[in-house]
Structure formats: C-alpha cells, structure tokens
Amino acid sequence: MTSFRLDNRRALITGASRGIGAGLARGLAEAGADLVLVARGQEALEKTQQELADTGQQVAACAFDVGQSDQLASFFNEVVEKHGPIDILVNNAGTSHREVAHKIPLQEWHRVVALNLTSVFALSQAFANHRIQRSEPGKIINIGSLLSHTARENNAPYAASKGGIYLLTKSLAVDWASHNISVNGIGPGYIDTPLTAPLRNDAKFNEWVLERCPAGRWGTPDDLVGAAVFLASPASNFVTGHMLYVDGGWLARF
C-alpha cells in the first residue's frame, strides 16, 4: 500500500479552514503530506492548523483571498519561497449565489465564476509552471460538484462554474500529461458541512436529499478523503482528466 502514501510531499489546499477543505487536509496529512492551508480568514486557518497538530506533519497557514486571480501567481511563488516546493494542489475554495436566473445581479455572476473557475485556472497555471520548471511531476485535484454534471433550479452561476471545472480538468490534463502533471476532480454529493447547514435545516430539502440519494444520507468530508488520497498519490499516476463522483449513488439514479 506504499503507493498510496504521501510522505515527503507538500499539498496546498484552498478553502482549507473548514468543511470539505479541512477534512481533506486531515486526510492528506494522515497519509503523510505536509500542508499549506489557504483561506481568507487567518483566525479560522490557525484554528484548523492547531487541530492538525496531532498528525505530526508540517502545517502552514496562509491567509489569502484566492478570488484575486491576478495575484495568484505571485502569491503561489511566495508560498514556495517560504515553505518549499508544492507537489499537490487541491482547488477547493468556492462560493454560490442562489436565486432564479433572470434576477441574478451580474456582479454576483462575476463573483461566483471568479472564485469557482477563474481562480482554479490561475492557481493551476502557477502550479504547473512551478512543476515544469523543476522537471518534477505534480498532482492537481479540482473540487467539482454534482452540478458539474447536472443542474438544479436557482443556481446558474454555481452550475456554470462547476460545469466549467469538469471541462477545465480535462483540458488541463491533456495539456500537462506530457509533463507528468495529473489533473483530476472530485465531485461531491450533498455533504454535511457548515456551508450546507441551511439546506439541512430546511426540513423539505433535507427530506428530498435523503429520499433522492440511494445511500439514504448526507455525505461527510471524511467520505471524500479516500478519493483525494488516491488522486494525490502515486497509485493514480496513470489517471488524469477524470472526475470522480463521491455521491452515495446520486448520479447513478439520475
């Protein structure tokens, strides 16, 4: 099972202060990776950093708004200079705006697409240049969604951005395979996180999720860890351009 280990590798994870990002951070650390945690709030990041101390891995906390896409290349280079080479990039940061499409303000469209899609391209580009200059392989994991494959009402900017993640993942995989940079995605189903608390607290919506999902439950961040470790590890060296849905059978019933 050594091919699933991440010893002597360093992973940068965006949106890492809570929810899915924090869960993936713990999973990668327990597999042996050192971490650079990125999110907007320093206090929340430092709390997650402290919670990961028991893993025994090096964990750095870097507060930055990855929605500032034009600054991501310089930010990434600063991280490398301070903390060392990055072997694994997990693009997890994201946001949404729920409203019927004809009423969505254009600025909200731009905000969601900038964070969910443009920042993923910009940070992946900086990472790829870093690995290519070192002539070393790399792993990129983009966090997609069920809405990378299908759509729901009142979520057009999010669905468009996550649909974009699906094809961006494939495109980057094709461009960078010759450099031994694998680019894959994880498409979570409905996951129990602080971000989804309002949906879980909506009795009607919660009932719909439980009835619609063949597994009959919400997922947890821990449910995504196995997929992330696999895609970050040498075990997946011949896997690229793939979106792995971790959804309790949701799309199988689609």
N, C-alpha and C positions, 0 to 999 in steps of 0.2 A: 504493500500500500504506500510505499515511499513516493510514488509518482503523484500522490495527492497532497504531499507535504509542500509547504511554502517557506521552508527555512531559508534564511539569508536573502529573502525578498522583501521589498517595501511596497506597500499599497497606499495610494492616495484615494480617499473616498470623499465625495462631495455629499452635502446634506447629511453629515455624519453625526449630528448632535442628538438625534432621537429617532424613534421609529425604525424603518427599514434600514437606514444608513447605520445607525448604532448597532442593530442586530447583525448586519453584515460585517461590521468592523470587529465585533467579538468573534464571529466565526472565522474570519481570516486570521486574526491573531492567534486563536486556539490551534489553527493549522500551521502556525509558525511564522507568520508575516509580521514585520514591523509596520507601523501605521503612521500616516499623516491624515488627520481628521480635518475636514474643511466644512465650515458653515458660517453663517453671518454673525451669530452671537458668541462672543468669547466665553461668557459665563457658562452657557449651556455646553459648549465644547469642552471646557475644562472639567465640568461635571462628568461627562462621558469619559474623558481621559482618565479621571480618577477611578471610575468604575471598571476600567480595563486594566488597572494596575495588577490585578491578580493573574493576568495572563503571562506575565513575565516578559512581555515584548516591549520594545521601544514604541511609545505612542506620543506623537507631537500633535498639538492643536493649533491650527492656523485660521483665524477669523478672516473671512473674505466673502464678498458677495459675487458669486460666480455669474450672476446675471450681467455683470460688467464685462461683456465678451471681449471688448477691445483691449482690456487689461490682463486677460488671462494668460497670454504668452509670457509677459514679464513676471506675473505672479508665479507661474509654474517654474520659471527659471530661478526665481528667488528661493522657492521651496527646495529645489535640487541643490542649490548652492549651500543652503543652511543645513539640510537634513540628509542629503545624499541622493543617489540615483533612485528613480521611481521605476519599478518593474511592472506594477499592476495599477491600472486606472479604473475606478468604479464611478461612473457618471450616474449619480443617484438623485441629486438635487432637482426638485421640481415643484410646480405650483399649479393651481387650476382657477378657473372662474366659471361658476355655474349660473347660466342664465339662458333663456331662449335666444336662438341665434340672431334674430332680427333686432334684438335690443342690446346686444353686447357692444359697449363702447370700444372704438378702435384701439384706444390706448391699452385696454385690457387684453385684447388680442395680441398686441405687440409685446406686452409684459410676459404673457404665458409662453409665447413662442420663443422669446429671447432667452428665457431661463431653461425651458424644457428641451429646446432643439439647438438654437444657435450656440449656446454655451457648451453644449456637448461636442459640437463640431470644433469649436475653437480650442477647447482643452484637449481633445483627442489629437488635434493637429500639433499642438505644442508637445504632447507626449510622444507622438510618432517621430517628430524631428529629433527629440532627445534620444530615443532608442536607435534611430537610424545613424545619428552622429556617433554613437557608441558602438555601432555594429553589433547590437545585442537584441535579443528577442523581447517582446512585450505582450501584455495581455490587457485588452480593454473590455470592460463589461458595462453595457448600457442598460439602465433600468427602464424598460418599456411598461406595458400595461395590457390589460385585456383590450383596451381601446387602441392598441397598435393593430388589432385585427378586426375589431367590430366597433360599433358606435352605440351610444345611448343619448337620450334627449338632454338638452340643456348643457352640453359640454363640448361645443365645437372647437374652441381653441385648444383644449387639452387633447381631444381626439386627433386633431390635425397634427399637433406636435408629437404625440406618441406614435401616430402612423408614420410620421417623418423619421422617428427613431428607428422604426423597423427597416426602412429602406436605406437610411444613412448607415446603419450597422452593416448591411450587405455591401453597400458601396465602398465603405472604408475597408472592409475585409478583402474585397477584390483588389483594391489599390495597394494594400500593405502586406498581403500574404507573402510576396517575394522577399520582404524584409523580416519575415518570421514574427510579424505582429498579428496576433489573433484578435479579431473583433467579434464579439458575440453579445447577445442581450438576454435578459431575464424579463419575462412578462408576468408579473404577479397578478393573482386573482384579487379578490377582496380581502385585504389584510387588516388585522386589528392593530391600529396604531393611534397615537393621539390625533393625527390628521383626519382619520376616518371616524372619530368618536361621534360627531354629529350625525353621521349616517347610521351608525349602530344604535344610537339613542332614538332614532326615528323608528317607531315600532313597525310601521308598514314596510319601510325599506328593509329593515332587518329581517322581517319575515320573508320578504321577497328573495333576499340573498340566501337565506337558509333553505328555502324551497327550491331555488334555481340551481344551487351548487350540488352536484352529486355527492360530494363528501359531507354535505349537511352541516357545514360550519364555516366560520371565517378562518382564514389562514393567520399565521403569526410570522413575525420576522424570522424566527428560528426555522420555519418551513423553507425559507429561501437560502439558507446557509449552505446546504449540500450542493445546490446548483452553482452557487458562487464559488465555493472552494474548487469544484470540478473545473469550471471555466477559467479560474485563475491559475490552475496548477498544470504541470507537465502532462497530466493524464488527458488533457484536452488539446494537445499540441496539433492534432490534425482536424480540429473542429474550428471552423471560422465561418462567419456570416449567418449564424444560426440564432433564432430567438427561441429560448426555452421557456415555455409557459408553465408556471407553477401555480395552478389554479383550482386544484381539487376536482378536476374533470369538467370545469365550467365550459370550455370551448368544445369539448367532446360532445356536449349536449346541444351545442349551438345549431 
